[in-house]
Amino acid sequence: MVSVIFESRLEAAEKIFEILPIKQMQDEDWILLSLSLNSVLIVDYISRKSGLDYDILFSEPIFAPNNPACMIAIVSENEEIIMHDALVESFGINLDFIYGEAKRKYEESILKNIYKYRKGASLPLLTGRNVLLVDDGCESGIRALVSLKTVIAEHVKSASFAVPIIAQNTASMLDNETDGLFCFSRIANFVNTDFYYKKENEFNQDEILKILESNKHYISFQKSQGDE
């Protein structure tokens, strides 16, 4: 029986904020990274309440060639790739297909998002920083893993993960992969992220841009805001 259903990402953000070590995060000047556009509202809420800076870390899923609903891998904006090895093996998928799709997704989607939502800027300097990755839901953990791999390559001081809802087995795995895992609910029989929200797609691209532009703590727009 499912007992966790959020009215919106805003409600989920409120729940997550309550369990975060905000004072420690403020004292150590943590940086927040949204792992998806759907998570921007959650990260923006945490940022406004805490005064911490944030940005977006982009990644794109790669789907099986004969099953467009089955994610077999994911590529991040620094072209790190994490594969779902069991699915890749069971479907007999050629690695050349995955690398080709990763290149295509990077060029067609990730770069487009970087220019649209970060004005072409690279990730902010993460070296020596405490980073909190935030997503709106986590089923397999593959996006969290590629994001962790990406920020660790930037020599961060620590990498933690916050998510309102997460599959129980994935939480157990990420407990060992992160410096801290903050989740409101661990769900044994996880369906999919949208299932746990009454509002699935709460904002379009223009509305997300307005959210980013209105928050002085959104790193990629800070320079342009200062020039106004």
Secondary structure, 3 states (H helix, E strand, C coil): CCCCCECCHHHHHHHHHHHCCHHHHHHCCCEEEECCHHHHHHHHHHHHHHCCCEEECCEEEEEECCEEEEEEEEEECCCCEEECHHHHHHHCCCHHHHHHHHHHHHHHHHHHHHHHHHCCCCCCCCCCCEEEEECCCECCCHHHHHHHHHHHCCCCCEEEEEEEEEEHHHHHHHHHHCCEEEEEEEECCCCCHHHHECCCCCCCHHHHHHHHHCCCCEHHHHHHHHHC
